[in-house]
Amino acid sequence: MIGTVVFRKTKPTTLEQDVRTWLVDLRDRQLSELAGATVKTIQEQITNSIFRYGSTGRLAKAFFSEQTPEGGYGIGNIDYLNTNVKYWSWINDGVAQSGRRIPPMTVGHFEPGNPEPSRSALRTDRFIHSSEEGNYLLIPHKPIEAKNYIEHTLAKMFSEVPSILRGLK
């Protein structure tokens, strides 16, 4: 139970206005802190799911927070993702935006491209699309495995929200 509440004012206002101002400020700080933590978490989820060397990090960097007109925050602007990293939903869900599950045939090569890779070297080289001579036709037969980084981020954030909010005063 609160024993005494003291407000020091520089101009006359009502208690209700003071409390509303304080609550709005607290809400804004909490939302900002949660948005930053969510961005950090989703970027970690994406980075930790990479198993091929030489990643550009474009997918992880494409997730950022932005304030909405209503005063909230959004993470992962769908229009931005669809324009700048079109493969985002395929990696997250295992399904392309067209509904396709298995990637199309393409021509290129793997880099660094050991011509006789050992079993442990499989899935470590990066595929480079190229139509130059000496490349190979790649015919995928297996669907891309869904990484579910958005779902993993939500699950992790649900458990972390109380500790994040406790840290704000």
C-alpha positions as CSV (number, residue, x, y, z in Angstrom):
1,M,0.0,0.0,0.0
2,I,1.3,3.5,-0.9
3,G,1.6,5.7,2.2
4,T,2.3,9.1,0.7
5,V,2.4,10.4,-2.9
6,V,4.2,13.7,-3.5
7,F,4.1,15.6,-6.8
8,R,6.3,18.5,-7.3
9,K,4.8,20.7,-10.0
10,T,6.2,23.7,-11.9
11,K,2.7,24.6,-13.2
12,P,-0.8,23.8,-11.9
13,T,-2.3,20.6,-13.4
14,T,-4.7,18.0,-12.1
15,L,-3.5,14.7,-10.6
16,E,-5.2,12.9,-13.5
17,Q,-3.2,14.8,-16.1
18,D,0.0,14.1,-14.2
19,V,-0.7,10.4,-13.9
20,R,-1.7,10.2,-17.6
21,T,1.6,11.9,-18.6
22,W,3.6,9.6,-16.5
23,L,1.8,6.5,-17.8
24,V,2.2,7.5,-21.4
25,D,5.9,8.1,-20.9
26,L,6.3,4.7,-19.1
27,R,4.4,3.0,-21.9
28,D,6.6,4.5,-24.6
29,R,9.8,3.5,-22.8
30,Q,8.5,0.0,-22.3
31,L,7.4,-0.4,-25.9
32,S,10.7,1.0,-27.2
33,E,12.7,-1.4,-25.0
34,L,10.6,-4.4,-26.0
35,A,10.9,-3.5,-29.7
36,G,14.7,-3.3,-29.4
37,A,14.9,-6.6,-27.5
38,T,12.7,-8.3,-30.1
39,V,14.8,-7.0,-33.0
40,K,18.0,-8.3,-31.2
41,T,16.3,-11.7,-30.6
42,I,15.1,-12.2,-34.2
43,Q,18.5,-11.2,-35.6
44,E,20.1,-13.7,-33.3
45,Q,17.6,-16.5,-34.3
46,I,18.4,-15.9,-38.0
47,T,22.2,-15.6,-37.5
48,N,22.2,-18.8,-35.4
49,S,20.3,-20.8,-38.1
50,I,22.9,-20.1,-40.8
51,F,25.0,-23.1,-41.6
52,R,26.8,-22.0,-44.7
53,Y,29.8,-19.7,-44.5
54,G,29.9,-16.3,-46.2
55,S,26.4,-15.2,-45.3
56,T,25.7,-11.5,-46.2
57,G,23.5,-11.0,-43.2
58,R,20.9,-9.3,-45.3
59,L,18.0,-11.2,-43.9
60,A,18.9,-10.5,-40.3
61,K,19.5,-6.8,-41.1
62,A,16.1,-6.6,-42.8
63,F,14.3,-6.9,-39.5
64,F,14.2,-3.6,-37.7
65,S,11.7,-1.8,-35.5
66,E,9.6,1.1,-36.6
67,Q,7.0,3.1,-34.7
68,T,3.4,2.8,-35.9
69,P,1.0,5.8,-36.3
70,E,-0.9,4.4,-33.2
71,G,2.2,4.8,-31.0
72,G,3.2,1.1,-31.0
73,Y,6.1,-0.6,-32.7
74,G,6.3,-3.1,-35.5
75,I,9.1,-5.5,-36.2
76,G,9.6,-6.8,-39.8
77,N,7.8,-4.6,-42.3
78,I,6.3,-7.1,-44.7
79,D,6.4,-4.8,-47.7
80,Y,10.1,-4.0,-47.0
81,L,10.9,-7.7,-46.6
82,N,9.0,-8.7,-49.8
83,T,10.8,-6.1,-51.8
84,N,14.4,-6.4,-50.4
85,V,14.7,-10.0,-49.2
86,K,12.1,-11.9,-51.2
87,Y,13.3,-15.2,-49.8
88,W,12.4,-14.3,-46.2
89,S,9.2,-16.3,-46.0
90,W,10.6,-19.3,-47.8
91,I,13.3,-19.6,-45.2
92,N,11.0,-18.9,-42.3
93,D,8.0,-21.1,-43.4
94,G,9.6,-23.5,-45.9
95,V,7.2,-22.4,-48.6
96,A,7.8,-19.7,-51.2
97,Q,5.3,-16.9,-51.7
98,S,4.2,-18.7,-54.8
99,G,3.4,-21.8,-52.8
100,R,6.4,-23.8,-54.1
101,R,8.3,-26.0,-51.6
102,I,11.2,-27.2,-53.7
103,P,13.5,-24.6,-55.3
104,P,13.5,-24.4,-59.1
105,M,16.2,-25.8,-61.3
106,T,19.1,-23.3,-61.8
107,V,22.6,-23.1,-63.2
108,G,25.7,-22.2,-61.2
109,H,28.4,-23.6,-58.9
110,F,29.3,-24.0,-55.3
111,E,32.1,-21.9,-53.8
112,P,34.8,-22.5,-52.8
113,G,33.7,-25.7,-54.7
114,N,35.9,-28.7,-53.9
115,P,35.3,-31.0,-56.9
116,E,35.4,-34.1,-54.6
117,P,34.0,-32.9,-51.3
118,S,34.0,-35.2,-48.2
119,R,30.7,-36.1,-46.6
120,S,31.3,-33.6,-43.9
121,A,31.9,-30.8,-46.4
122,L,28.4,-31.2,-47.9
123,R,26.0,-28.3,-47.3
124,T,28.8,-25.9,-46.3
125,D,29.6,-24.3,-49.7
126,R,27.6,-21.4,-51.0
127,F,25.7,-21.7,-54.3
128,I,26.5,-19.0,-56.8
129,H,24.0,-18.5,-59.7
130,S,25.9,-18.1,-62.9
131,S,25.4,-18.9,-66.6
132,E,29.1,-18.9,-67.5
133,E,30.7,-22.0,-69.0
134,G,31.8,-24.7,-66.6
135,N,28.8,-24.4,-64.4
136,Y,26.3,-27.1,-63.5
137,L,22.6,-27.6,-63.7
138,L,21.3,-27.9,-60.1
139,I,18.0,-29.8,-59.8
140,P,16.8,-29.7,-56.2
141,H,14.8,-32.6,-54.9
142,K,14.3,-31.7,-51.3
143,P,12.3,-28.8,-49.9
144,I,14.0,-26.0,-48.0
145,E,13.7,-26.7,-44.3
146,A,11.6,-24.2,-42.4
147,K,13.7,-22.3,-39.8
148,N,10.6,-20.7,-38.0
149,Y,12.7,-17.9,-36.7
150,I,9.7,-15.7,-36.2
151,E,8.0,-18.3,-34.1
152,H,11.2,-19.0,-32.1
153,T,11.5,-15.2,-31.4
154,L,7.9,-15.0,-30.2
155,A,8.4,-18.0,-27.8
156,K,11.6,-16.5,-26.4
157,M,10.2,-13.0,-26.0
158,F,7.1,-14.3,-24.1
159,S,9.4,-15.6,-21.4
160,E,11.7,-12.5,-21.4
161,V,9.1,-9.7,-21.3
162,P,8.6,-9.7,-17.5
163,S,12.4,-9.4,-16.9
164,I,12.7,-6.6,-19.5
165,L,9.8,-4.7,-18.0
166,R,11.1,-5.1,-14.4
167,G,14.4,-3.5,-15.5
168,L,12.6,-0.2,-16.4
169,K,11.8,2.4,-13.8
